């Protein structure tokens, strides 16, 4: 379980870093492509966080049902 949390944490950190880097490049260059990439990285960061959240909740539900 800890390995899963680390993997999701690293993926989220990479996506947040990509968001910050893309936004910085958009500010510096003014090219709209970097702003689109910023939105994509932010979207995938949200996807990773929500996947982790749902996984944790449903794991608890399954463990409660099995142990009940």
Secondary structure by P-SEA (a helix, b strand, c coil): caaaaaaaaaaaaaaaaaaaaaaaaaaacccaaaaaaaaaaaaaaaaaaaaaaaaaaaaaaaaaaaac
